[in-house]
Structures are given as C-alpha cells and as structure tokens.
Amino acid sequence: MAAPPGVGLALVLLAAAAGVAYAGTRLPLPSRPARPSRAAAIFMIATWVLALATLLICVVVYAQQARHGHIGKAPPADPITPVTFIGAGVTLAVILISSTHRPWTRLAGAAVGAMAAPMIFELPFDLIVMARTYPPIPPDPALYRALFFLPLFLVEVTTLSLLSLSPMVRLSKDTFFFFALMLIVFAAWGLSGFAYPSAPVPITLNVLSKILAFGVALSLFLPQRARAGGAVLEDLYAAQLAPASSEIEVDLDLEDLMARFTAAVAGATTAGDMRRRVGALALATTWTAASVPSPTPTLPPAATGSWSSRLRPPPHPSHGATWTTRSNY
C-alpha cells in the first residue's frame, strides 16, 4: 500500500528538525558568527541591492508573460501578509527596546533582524513549494519558474547574510530550538501538500510557522546570559554564596583595610607623599608562607610623623635624597 502524499516530505522535515535540535544541545552556545571584513561587508550589501533590483525586474517579466498567455488571474485572498508585517514591526520594536548597544548599532541591527525574520521562513518554504507553483507559464514553465525563484533565493540568502554584519547577533540554543519547531510545523503542513492558506488548518500552520521564524530572529538579538567554562554566570555567583563551596575564600576585613589606608595617608601634603606612605604601609605588612598577616599591624601615628622601628620612609625628594632599595630594609 502506497504511503499518502506528503508523508515522505514530512519525514524528511522531521529528521531535519531532530538534527537541528540535536545541534542546539551539542554546540558551544551562545556564540557569535565571524564578522566579515569591510570589503566583504560592502560586497554583501551591494549584492543584496543588486538581488532586489533583479527580483523586481524578473517579477515584472513573469507577470507580463502570464498576462500574454492569458493565464493571469486575480490573486486570491492573502491572510498571511498582515501577519508578516505585524511580526516584522514587533521584531523591530523588541530589538530596539531590549538592546543596550549604541543607538546606530541598535537601529541597524533591528532593521536587519526585521528583514531577516521573514526570510528564515521563506527560504525553506520556497525550496519546498518551488515545483508546486501554478499555473505553469508557457512556453517554458521551467524557465519562467527559475526566472522567478532564482533571484528570490538570492534575495533571501543575501538578506540572511546581513545578520553577520551586526555585533548584536548571537547564536543560542533558543535559535536552534525555534527553527526545529518551525520545521516540525512544516512537516505537519506537508501532510496536506502545503495547501494554500485559504482554509483554517493551512492558515493556522502558516501563521504558526511564521511566528516561530520571528522567534528565531529574536533569539539572535535578545541579550544572552554570559557563560564561563560552560556554566551560567548567575549560577556561579549563587555558588559563591552557598554554605558549602569549593571557592578559595579570602579572609579580608575591608573596613580594617580602609582604616589602614586612611591612617597611612593622614597628614600627607602632596600626591607623591601619599604614594610613599601607601608604599611604606605595603612594606610594613609582613606576610609569611605559613601565616596570615596580622589583622592590625602597628602603624605610626601620622600626626607625629614617627614610624615603626622596622621601616624608615625615605626623605622628601626636595631634600636631595633618593629612594632606599628593598634590599636595604
């Protein structure tokens, strides 16, 4: 018994979704794609503009040939385009609001994200439905199909490539999971042969997959929690406050430390004098390999100008003296 139409395509899409989801669990994420050089960036933008112009010309030729062959018809109702524009607007606003980059970087990134989001849906979708376009355009349906789709693919690919220009873009696990979910919805839609969204089920599947595509785009731009050594920094901070921790603790009394600095620099008349007093404090603090420093080392009263018997500060440079080396102490 032959399998129902669309089952093979659905299985391929499910396998692709599983592969994408697995990659999201195995790759070191989040990560940022490599930034292109200035020359490469100019080439990418020029190619994108040229692709848009080529697509417009090819669409005009395609439409004229359809009218010449008397097969042009009024387009059916399109309930999906409003969803696309609303999703692009929401994507633009969310990226602008959530980003902490400079205004120009934020605006450029939001614009690229809003343009790329529909292409995340359109590129795999067009690859699937390209052979299903109807009606065929005489005298050579394959030629006119290529005339329409090849520049469209170029626009989609070049638009997605612009994502690499933004320093805001980060690949995360959410990126892979949203894309895998979109492919799963495509698999369900494929069971009906990717029917045009004119009935409730195709409309729902089309809208849902497009929303997931916008989710993919947002996951590229929303701030990611930084990670260190594969662990989320928030978890590392929490581990430092846990009762049992493998962190090497340092017994430091900040109030006592500040009191020592205050006492050492009291009475200093110049910045150089202050630095010498701080240096003398450091030298007067005794450390050994088997002990910890005394919590309250003896410091000379700043008001009298007397110092400990262990350390004599050098005279002021104006008196013609020079610093005593560490070996003289």
C-alpha positions in Angstrom: 0.0 0.0 0.0 1.4 3.3 -1.1 2.0 6.0 1.5 -0.2 9.0 1.4 1.1 12.0 -0.4 3.3 14.3 1.7 4.4 11.6 4.2 7.9 11.4 2.6 8.4 15.1 2.8 7.1 15.2 6.4 9.6 12.5 7.4 12.4 14.5 5.9 11.4 17.6 7.7 11.1 15.8 11.0 14.5 14.3 10.5 15.9 17.8 9.8 14.2 19.2 12.9 15.7 16.5 15.0 19.2 17.2 13.6 18.8 21.0 14.3 17.6 20.3 17.8 20.4 18.0 18.5 22.9 20.5 17.2 21.5 23.0 19.6 22.3 20.7 22.5 25.8 19.9 21.4 27.3 23.1 20.0 29.1 25.5 22.4 26.5 28.2 22.6 25.9 31.1 22.8 28.4 32.0 20.1 28.8 34.9 17.7 29.3 34.4 13.9 32.5 35.7 12.4 32.3 39.3 11.4 33.2 40.0 7.7 35.9 42.4 6.7 34.9 45.9 5.5 35.4 44.9 1.9 33.3 41.8 2.3 30.6 43.8 4.0 30.4 46.3 1.1 30.3 43.4 -1.3 27.4 41.7 0.6 25.4 44.9 0.7 26.0 45.6 -3.0 25.0 42.0 -3.8 21.8 42.4 -1.7 20.8 45.6 -3.5 21.5 44.0 -6.9 19.5 41.0 -6.0 16.5 43.1 -5.0 16.7 45.0 -8.3 17.0 41.8 -10.3 14.0 40.3 -8.5 11.8 43.3 -9.3 12.7 43.0 -13.0 12.1 39.3 -13.1 8.7 39.7 -11.4 7.7 42.2 -14.0 8.7 39.9 -16.8 7.0 36.9 -15.1 3.7 38.9 -14.7 3.8 40.2 -18.3 4.3 36.7 -19.7 1.4 35.4 -17.5 -0.9 38.1 -19.0 0.4 37.4 -22.5 -0.5 33.7 -22.1 -4.0 34.7 -20.8 -3.4 32.8 -17.6 -3.2 35.7 -15.3 -5.9 35.7 -12.6 -6.8 37.9 -9.8 -4.7 36.9 -6.7 -6.7 35.1 -4.0 -7.2 36.5 -0.6 -4.0 36.7 1.4 -4.4 36.4 5.2 -0.7 35.9 5.9 0.8 39.2 4.6 -0.7 41.2 7.6 0.9 38.7 10.0 4.3 39.2 8.3 4.2 43.0 8.6 3.0 42.9 12.2 5.7 40.4 13.1 8.4 42.5 11.4 7.2 45.6 13.3 7.2 43.7 16.6 10.6 42.3 15.9 12.0 45.8 15.2 10.5 47.2 18.4 11.6 44.4 20.6 15.2 44.5 19.4 15.3 48.3 19.8 13.9 48.2 23.3 15.9 45.2 24.6 19.3 46.2 23.2 21.9 48.1 25.2 24.2 48.9 22.2 24.7 52.4 20.8 21.7 53.9 19.0 23.0 53.5 15.5 24.1 49.9 16.1 20.8 49.1 17.7 18.8 50.6 14.8 20.8 48.9 12.1 20.6 45.6 14.0 16.8 45.9 14.5 16.3 46.7 10.8 18.4 43.7 9.7 16.5 41.5 12.2 13.1 42.6 10.9 14.1 42.0 7.3 15.8 38.6 8.0 12.9 37.2 10.1 10.5 36.6 7.1 13.4 35.1 5.1 14.0 32.5 7.8 10.5 31.2 6.9 10.6 31.9 3.2 13.9 30.2 2.2 13.0 26.7 3.3 9.4 27.2 2.3 10.2 28.4 -1.2 12.6 25.5 -1.7 9.7 23.1 -0.9 6.9 24.8 -3.0 9.0 25.9 -6.0 8.0 22.9 -8.0 4.3 23.3 -6.9 3.7 26.7 -8.4 0.6 27.0 -10.5 -0.3 27.8 -13.2 2.7 26.9 -15.4 3.9 29.8 -17.6 4.2 28.9 -21.3 6.1 28.4 -23.5 8.7 27.1 -21.0 7.3 26.7 -17.4 10.7 25.6 -16.0 12.4 28.7 -17.4 9.9 31.1 -16.0 9.9 29.3 -12.7 13.6 29.7 -12.5 13.3 33.3 -13.6 11.1 34.0 -10.5 12.7 31.8 -7.9 16.5 32.2 -8.5 16.6 35.9 -7.8 14.2 35.3 -4.9 16.6 32.8 -3.4 19.4 35.3 -3.9 17.4 38.0 -2.0 16.7 35.6 0.8 20.3 34.3 1.2 21.8 37.8 0.9 19.3 39.2 3.4 20.2 36.5 5.9 23.9 37.1 5.3 23.4 40.7 6.5 22.9 39.2 10.0 26.7 38.7 10.2 27.2 42.4 10.0 25.5 43.1 13.3 27.6 42.8 16.5 24.3 42.1 18.3 23.8 38.7 16.8 24.4 35.6 18.9 23.5 32.0 18.1 21.9 30.4 21.1 20.1 27.1 22.0 16.8 29.0 21.6 17.8 29.8 17.9 18.1 26.1 17.1 15.0 25.1 19.1 12.8 27.7 17.5 14.0 26.7 14.0 13.4 23.0 14.8 9.9 23.8 15.9 9.3 25.6 12.7 10.4 22.6 10.7 8.0 20.4 12.7 5.1 22.7 11.8 6.3 22.5 8.2 6.1 18.6 8.5 2.5 18.8 9.6 1.7 21.3 6.9 3.4 19.0 4.3 0.9 16.2 5.1 -1.6 18.4 3.3 0.7 19.2 0.4 1.4 22.7 1.7 -2.1 23.8 0.7 -2.6 27.5 0.1 -3.7 29.3 3.3 -7.4 29.6 2.4 -8.8 27.2 5.0 -8.4 27.2 8.8 -5.8 24.4 9.0 -3.4 25.7 6.4 -3.8 29.3 7.7 -3.1 28.1 11.3 0.0 26.2 10.2 1.3 29.0 8.1 0.8 31.6 10.8 2.4 29.4 13.5 5.4 28.6 11.4 5.9 32.3 10.6 5.7 33.2 14.3 8.3 30.6 15.0 10.5 32.2 12.3 10.2 35.5 14.0 11.1 33.7 17.3 14.3 32.5 15.6 15.2 36.1 14.6 14.5 37.5 18.1 16.6 34.8 19.7 19.6 36.0 17.6 19.3 39.5 19.0 17.9 39.3 22.6 20.7 39.6 25.2 22.2 36.3 26.2 23.3 35.4 29.7 27.1 35.2 29.6 28.7 31.9 30.3 32.1 31.0 31.8 33.5 27.5 31.5 30.1 26.2 30.2 28.3 27.5 33.3 25.9 30.4 33.5 27.5 33.3 35.5 24.3 33.7 37.6 24.8 30.1 38.8 28.5 30.8 39.6 27.5 33.8 41.7 24.9 31.8 43.6 27.5 29.1 44.3 29.8 31.7 45.9 27.0 32.4 48.5 26.2 28.7 49.2 27.1 27.4 52.7 29.3 24.7 51.1 31.6 25.9 48.3 34.8 24.9 46.6 35.8 28.5 46.2 39.1 29.6 47.9 37.9 32.1 50.4 40.0 35.1 51.4 39.6 36.4 54.9 39.6 40.1 54.3 38.3 42.9 56.5 37.5 45.7 54.1 36.7 48.2 56.9 40.1 47.5 58.6 41.9 47.7 55.3 40.4 51.1 54.6 41.2 52.2 58.1 44.9 51.3 57.5 45.0 53.3 54.2 43.3 56.3 55.9 45.8 56.3 58.8 48.7 55.9 56.4 47.9 58.9 54.3 46.7 61.1 57.0 48.8 64.3 57.0 50.2 63.8 53.5 50.7 67.1 51.8 51.3 66.0 48.2 50.3 63.2 45.9 53.9 61.9 45.9 53.9 61.9 49.7 50.7 60.0 49.7 52.1 57.3 47.4 55.2 57.0 49.5 53.1 56.4 52.6 51.0 53.8 50.9 54.2 52.1 49.7 55.6 52.1 53.2 52.3 50.6 54.5 52.7 47.7 52.0 56.3 47.1 53.1 55.4 47.2 56.7 52.8 44.5 56.3 54.5 41.2 57.0 53.5 38.0 55.1 54.9 34.6 55.5 54.2 31.3 53.8 52.9 29.7 56.9 50.9 32.6 58.5 48.4 35.2 57.7 49.1 38.9 58.1 48.4 40.4 61.5 44.9 41.9 61.5 46.1 45.2 63.0 49.7 45.8 62.1 51.4 48.6 64.1 51.2 51.8 62.1 53.0 55.0 63.1 50.8 58.0 64.2 50.6 60.3 61.2 50.3 63.4 63.3 53.7 63.0 65.0 55.5 61.8 61.8 57.1 58.9 63.7 57.4 55.5 62.0 57.9 51.9 63.2 61.4 50.8 64.0 61.2 48.3 61.1 60.8 50.8 58.3 62.1 54.3 57.8 60.5 56.2 55.0 62.7 58.0 52.5 63.0 61.7 52.8 61.2 64.1 50.5 62.8 64.3 47.0 63.2 68.1 47.6 65.8 67.3 50.3 68.0 65.7 47.6 67.7 62.1 48.9 66.9 59.0 46.8 64.6 56.0 47.5 66.2 53.2 49.5 66.1 49.9 47.7 64.1 47.0 49.0 67.3 45.1 50.0 68.3 47.9 52.4 65.3 47.4 54.6 
